[in-house]
């Protein structure tokens, strides 16, 4: 088992596809509202997907794989956020031009060449996530780059496309989707395979995210941004880790995939050493052994136990369940002993590769998916039962044995998928899309799609992009994040605070306030990057304050520095009383008064309070008296002025 590797030595290459939802009012190809999520539904639709031929008369491998799953696909609809377009009952409206504008902004930020015409294409998706069976997508820009460490990352293309449904459940042959997210505009930023370590991948995801956030035209929050991470090593193939929800997951996922590919290449060498080099050499035999194991102590083999489990989950034959009665099937892998326990990912083996295929394609999702001779469970009579099964199936010491169970048709599909996965193993690493797990492992999701799934959308005319439109958007372009990082960093602002300001759109406010109110850049960065962050975490809706209200607030602080000490009370009241003017807020907080003679306030306080601390040091007394004075003077006299005046009075008295 290889658990640590030299990424340079194995030739690790990683590219990204970063998907970001756009903050448009409506969806990409209809007038339904975008971003309106629902937890209930008014109706449902049942669909079945079938592959179609490409322009060259070929089927996409992924589409064929999805067709084999025989999925029943149910869509939950709510009248507030879907229409007949999403169900493919009416043609699309013209593409949302607001979304195209945001995509152009992203292209300009990343130095891409912008296309003269936007051509809408269809990309097949037969997993059920889109009711039409395809996603409408269009390239807006190509061949850009982004500064990264001591080099640049190439940007292959930037596309605008519609988002898919949200998965509700996936149980056997039934998958259920909620359609509220369907059709929301996304931009997809595709990089070249320029990243060389897992840590670089996380850093690049965050950097592209900051570019997206800099436009202030994208959605934020969980699910608004997702990334596909494409990984390969020398001798391997591109594997797509699909839908990574957090950048922090990326290092472990990339590390695990690099190790997986190295181990799969070693398995390929082992198979070749055994004389297994072509598909005909992989011999997999299967037989129904339901009657043979009817009296087994293992519950998985028991028909009654299976029936009870299916009834408890309300699984119906030919709907959640595949065709045919319950079946236990033995699968003998000729000449493949010790390959089921061959290490792949950290703490996982090749058996898990097979389980993923069986779970997804044969829809045998009861855990464990199957048991096998190289890790047979321990139960009463287990050793003898394994010997009997090997004898009855003529499984020798050179062979391996898998036993799986479920609806008859599903077990037959599973046996065939096991054979096909071993054929893939002959060449090392298959092109796959894999599902990310929080622990850094991945599981099979589908065959990696190829170019045969893309074809023109005849329902959508080309959309010209005029040069003056690009120039207008370029003139209003925000400052790139790397320029802000350099400027703020020169003022001593921590990088973590800078990244927060950019991610949350607060960097725009910082620049606006500094420009309009002539405030100190460092102080303003900490105000929005630390103080407002703390208020937001405390549940204060600071994002409700408008730009103009912020500008009035900071201009007032410039005129009356003492109010800096009461910033929190003022901000909270600005939110609590959105219709009140700033002067009314100041009056409400009793901060409009002024003090002409500060000594007239300090002297009585010293006289009244000093006797309480007759033996304290000067420093302790000063701090104590400041605590007595500031509740009265905060927001009226700057704390520094109070401290200075108090120190003078104490010196006079001494």
Secondary structure, 3 states (H helix, E strand, C coil): CCCCCCHHHHCCEEEEEEEEEECCCECCCCCCECCCCCCCCCEEEEECCCCCCCCCCCCCHHHHHHHHCCCEEEEEECCCCCCCCCCCCCCCCCCCHHHHHHHHHHHHHCCCEECCEECCEEEECCCCCCCCCEEEEEEEEEEEEEEECCEEEEEEEEEEEECCCEEEEEECCEEEEECCCCCCEEEEEEECCCECCHHHHHHHHHHHHHHHHHCCCECCCCCCEEEEEEEECCCCCCEEEEEECCHHHHHHHHHHHHHHHHHHHHHHHHHHHCCCCCHHHCCEEEEECCCCCCCCCCHHHCHHHHHHHHHHCCCCECCCECCCCEEEEEEEECCCCCCCCCECCCCCEHHHHHHHHHHHHHCCCCCCCEEECCCCCCCCCHHHHHHHHHHHCCCCCCCEEEEEEEEHHHHHHHHHHHHHHHHHHCCCCCCEEEEECCCCCEEEEEECCCHHHEEECCCCCCEECCHHHHHHHHHCCCCCHHHHHHHHHHCCCCHHHHHHHHHCCHHHHHHHHHHHHCCCHHHHHHHHHHHHHHHHHCCCCHHHCCHHHHHHHHHHHHHCHHHHHHHHHHHHHHHHCCCCCHHHHHHHCCCCCCCCCCHHHHHHHHHHHHHHHCCCCHHHHHHHHHHHHHHHHCCCCCHHHHHHHHHHHHHHHC
